[in-house]
Amino acid sequence: MSRSSIPSITIPFRAHTLGNGMRIVVHEDRASPIVAVHLMYHAGSRHEVPGRTGLAHLLEHLMFEGSEHAPKGAFDDLLERAGGSNNGSTWLDRTNYYETVPSHAVELPLWLERDRMAHFLSVLDQEKLDLQRGVVINERRQSYENRPYGLADERLSELLFPDGHPYGWPTIGYVADLEAMTLDDMRTFYGTYYTPSNSVLVFAGDIGPEEAFALAERYFGDLPAGPALPRREGESVEPAAGHRRETMPDRVSFPRVYRAFAVPGYGTPDWVALDVLAYLLSDGESSRMQRALVREGRIAQDVDTYLYPTELEAVFGIVATARTGIPAERLEEAFERVVAEVVENGVSEDEVVAAVRRTRRDQVAQLANVEERAESLAYAATTLGDPGRFDEVMAAYADVTPEDVRRVAAEYLRPERGATVVVVPAAGEVQDAA
């Protein structure tokens, strides 16, 4: 299988920085008369402090409660009447607010986002904080605490990262911290991070660079830059005391094993090689773990690997759910053998090229619409410091060699570097046939 068969991926763009430090990125695509507008702040759950976890996500909720010139409900109403849509999301390294509108209405989301950036604190009050605090606590209970296997990932991060590490707590936060949150906490976080110099504004779609730059200057150019923030570089994370593991009884029918390893951050050469390894191990019925655990081994209902694209360091994970009567230990032994085979015997050129082609399949599908291209450029600008790094990361996949894959498996997927959570049926839970 030839490497020449690996398609290239690029997102053409032009970039400009306003006088206040706000970065503007424009990807022109005239195929449809729509524009995606993404405003991403370099402010996620890792920018919180212990005792105030969940602050970034709670602030995202509050940003939809209205601003000085767009009271509650106006944001959605105005965009819907213009034929647009909007939403927001918070993760470890960033918070993203995004709108998609007909190109003739592109100024509307800019006016709305300016108002949230410049005129939000004047309408923030205790009633809104209490309301959204309750919404988030209820979200945590429904999506995590009361869902089967719902707390496994949270506990895995707590075990994997050293105490106090900003990736060690959940983005949604802990209930005690949410209950303790004050208006001053919100004001301080907003004032520190929701600034032009800590944000990137991306246009993708039916708009040219010069028009977009002029609109960005009109709506955001007069805002003060905000405080200078140090850029925190990646860290090397080693387990404090070898492999850490925990068994969690839960209201589940089958044991499930979660294993994670701290690995180099998004965009590094080793991160790319690890992504290829993840696909090689579990993507597709012919992949190594699918064969060993599911199709031929028949000890697991499912197995998956994943790699987070996070900034300071990343997480490589393996998740497998047992079949009826199979103890979790057999799953662990099986996927450890698969990794050991990669380390000891290596992988073939054909395997690597096939895995890279499968990553390309998913990358091409993900970038099919302007919304995803806007987010990809915003994320690269935010976490890697330059939207052009996205193309560089995509190009690096074609250069991954079999030795790269073997080496990163040997270096980063050692059991002593990781953490494991095993979720088992609580007393009284009955396994169904599977």
N, C-alpha and C positions, 0 to 999 in steps of 0.2 A: 504494500500500500504506500503510495508516494506522498511525500509531504507537499508536493505541488498541488495536491487535491484539496489542501486546507484553504478555505476562502479567507480573504482578509476582511477586517471590519474597521471602518473609520466613521467618525461623526464630524463632518466639516463644520467649522465654526469660526467666528471672529470674536475677539474679546477687547474690552476697554475698561479702564478703571476711572471712576469719578474722582473728583478732587477730595472727597471725604473718605476715600478708600473702598467704596462699594464696587465690587467687580461685576461687570455686565458681560454676559456670554450670549451670542446669537447663533443659532443654527437655522439657516433658511431652507425651507422646504415648501414649495408652492403647489404641491400635489392636491391639497384640500384647503379651503378657505377658513382654516382654524389656526389658532395660536395657543400653545401651552406656555403658561407663565409659572415658573417655579422660583420661589424665594426661600433659600435655604440658609439657616443660621447655624454657625459652628457652635451649637449648644445642644447637648444631649444629656443623657443620664450620667455620663462620666464627668460632666462638669459640676455635678452636685457634690455634697459632702456627706459623710456619715451623719445620720440623724435627720437629714432632710432629703431622703431618697424619694423619688417620684415627683420632684419639683418641676422638672422640665416638661414632663407629660401633663401634669396638672395645669401648668401655664398654657400649654397648647389648648387645652379645653377652655380656659378662660379667654383666650384670644378670639373665640367664637361667640363670646357673650356681648360683643359690641365694642365700639370705640366712640370717640367724641362726636364725630359727624356721621357715623353709621351705627346707630343703636342696634340692640339685639334684634336679630331677624332680618335686618336690612341687607346684610352681607349676602345671605342666601337668596333673598327675594330679588335683589337687583341683578345678581348673576343669572338666576333662572329666567327672569324676564328678558334678559339679553340673549338667552339660548345657551348659557354657559353652565359650568359645574365647578365645584371646588371641594377641597378637603385638606387635611393635614395629617402628619404622622411624626412621631418622635421615636428615636432609637438611641443607641449608645453615644454616637458621635455628633448627631445633628438633629435638628427639627426642620421639617419641610412643610411649607404652605404652598398650595398649587391650585391653579385655575386653568380651565380650558374654555376658550370663548371663540365666537366667530371673529375673524380678523378685523372686521370693522369696529368691534367693541373692545379692542385690546387695551384702551386707556382705562376702562372700568376697573379691572383687577389692580392696575397700578395705583389708582386713586384709593381703592380700598386698602391695599397693603401699606401705602404711605400712611394712611390714617391709623392703622394698627401699630406701625413703627413709631409714629410721632405723637399720637394722641390716644393712647390706651390707658395710661395710669390715671388720668383724670376721671375715668368712669369705673375704675376698679374699686369694688367695695366689699365689705364683709359678707353681705348677702350672697353675692356672686361666688365668692370663695367657698362659703359653706355649701352652696348648692352643688358646685362642681366637685368639691371634695367628696360629697356623698355619692355622686355619679361614679367617680373613679374608684372609690372603695367598693361599690357594688359591682363595677366592672371586674375588679380584682377577684372578688368572691365568685362571680359567675364564670369567668374565663380561666381562673387558676385554681382557687381553693376548692371549688365544688365540681371541678371537671376531672375525670379519671386521668391519671398521670400528670395532672395540671401543675404540680409543684416540682416536678423532677428537674426541669431545666434550671429553675431558680436555684435549687440546692446544688446542682452540678457546678454552676458558676461560683457559688460560695466556697465549694471545696477546691475548685481549680485555681482560683486566684488568691494571693496572699490577703490577709486581713487589711481592709482599708483601700484595696485596689479599686479604681473606679469602674471596672468591669465586673466586680464581685457582687453587685446588687442588681435587682431587676429594674427595668425601665419604668414599670408601673409603680414601683416603690413598695415600702412596707406600710401596713395599716397604721402602726404607732407613729411613724414619721408623717404620714399624711394627716393624721389627726392633730399633730403638733404644728403644722404649717401655718404661718402667719402672713398677713398682708405685707409686712416688711420683708419677709423672705421673698415673696413674689416681686416686690418692687426692686429689690437688690439684684436678683437674677436677671430680670428684664432689663434694668438699667445697665448691667454689665455686658450682657450678651446680645440683646436685640438692638443692634446698632448697624449703621451702614458698613463700617469697617470690618464687622464680623459676619458679613452676609455676602451671598452671591445671588444675583438675579439672572435667570436664564429665560430667554425667549426661544421657542422652537416652533417652526411652522411658517405660516404665510406672512412673513415680515422680513424686511431687509435690515442689514446691520445698521446703516446710518439712521434709519427711522427709529429703530429700537434704542440706539444710543441717545438720540435726541429726546425720546420719551423718558428714558431713565433719568437723564439730566433734569428734565422738567419736573418730574415728580419726586426725585430723591436727592438731587444735587445740592439743595440748600440745607439739608439736615446735617447736624454736627456729627463728626466721625464716630465719637464714642471713645471709651478708654482703650489704650493700647493693651493688647492681651498677648502674653508670651505663647509661642507655639510649642506644645509639648510633643517631643519626639517619641518614637517607639521605645519600648523597654524590653529587656530580656527577662522573661518570667521563668523562674525555676521553682518547682515544688519545694515547700519549706521542709517537708519531712517525708520525701518519697511519695509513693502513690497513696492517695486518700480515697476512701470509699465509704458508702453508707447504704444500708438497706432500708427502704421506706415501704411499710405496709400501706395499701391504698384500696379503695373500692374498685378493684379491677379484677378481671377474670384470668389474665395471663401475666406471667412475669415479663418484664421488659428491662433491658440493659441499656444504660446511657453511659458512654465513655467519651471523654473529651481531653484534648491536649492543647496547651498554649503554644502557638506557633507564630512565625513572623507575620507582620501586619500586611494589610491589603496593598497590592502594587509592588511588593518586593519580588525578586526572581524566585525565591523559595515559595512564596505564597502561590505563584502561578503554577509551579511544579506540584505543589500540594493539591491544587484544584484538579489538575490532570490526574493525580493519584486517586482523588475522591471519585472521579468518574470511572476510572479503570477498575476500582474495587467494587462499586455497587450499581452503576448505571447500566441498565439493560439486563435481560435474562442470561446473557452469556458472560456477564462480569464475574469476577472471582468470588466475591462474597455471596452473590445471588446463587451461584452454583453450589458453593460449599454449605450454605446454611438453608437455602430455600428449595431449589430445584432438585438437587441430588442428595444433600444431607438431610433434608426434610425435618430439621429441628426448629426452624423459625418460620413464622407466618410472613415476616417481612424483615428486611434489613436495609439500612440506608446510611450513607455518609454525607457529611456536609462541611462546608468551610465558610465561616463568616468573613465578609469583606470589611473588617474593622481596622481602625487607625493605629492604635498603640501597639497592639498585637492582635492576632486572630485566634479563632477557635476551630480546630478540626474535630469533628464529632462522628461517632458511630452509634447507631441506635438499632436494636434488634428486639423483636417480640417473639416469645417462645410459642411453640405449638403445645397442644394439650399434653400434660405429663412430662414436659421437658424442663428440667431445672435451669435457672439462669446461668449457672456455672458452665453448662455445656455450650451455651452461646458464646460466652467469653473465651473459652478454650478454642472454639472454632474460628472466631474472627482473629484471635491472636495468632493462630496457625497460618491464616491467610497472609497476615502482615509479615510474619516471619519468613514465609516462602518468598515474598517480594524482596525482603532484605537479603536473604541468603542466596537466592538463585536469580534475582533480577527479573526484568520484564523485557518483552520483545519490542522491536521497533514497530511492528504491526499493531501491537496492543496500544502503544503510546499514540500512534497516529490515529487509530480508531477512537481513542478516548478524546483526543483533541478535536476530532471532527464532531463528536457528540457535544462537547462544550460549545462548539461553534453553532450547532443546531439550536441549542437553547439560547445562546447569545443573540443570534439573528432573529429568532422568534420574539425575544424580549424587546428588541429594538425596532419592532415593526411599526410602532406608532410614535408620534412626536412627543407624547407625554413621557414615555420611557427614555427617549433620547435626552429630553430636557433633564430628567432626574439623574441620568448617568453623568452628564456634563457637570451638573451642580455638585454631585457627590465627589467626583474627581477633583473639582476645584476646591471643595471644602476639606476633604481628608488628605489629598495628595498635594494640595497647594497650586494646582495648575490643571485646567480642563483638558489640556493636551496630553496629560498623562494617561487619560483613558485610552487613546489610540496606542500609546506605548505598551500599556498592559495587554491590550488585545493582541498586538503583534508578537509579544513575548511567548504566547502559547505555541506558535509554530516552531520555536527554537528549543522547546523542552525535549530532552533526550532520555532514553531509557536509564542512563546512569543518574540523571537528575532525579528521576522518580524513585529509583532505589535508594539514593542517598538521603532524600528528605524523609522517606519512610524510616530509614535506620536512625536518623538524627532526631526526629521529632515524635515518632509514634512509639517510643519506648514506654512500657507500662509505668515506670517510675516517674515519668514526666507528666502523667495524667491524673485524672480523677474519674471515679465511677459511682454512679447511682443505680441501684437495682430496685425497681419497684415490683413488689410481690403482692399477691392477693391477701387482703386482711383476713383474719379469722372469720370463717363463715361464708366467705366468697366462694362460689362454685365455678369451676372452669367449664365452659361450654366446649363442644367439639370444634376443633380447628386443626 
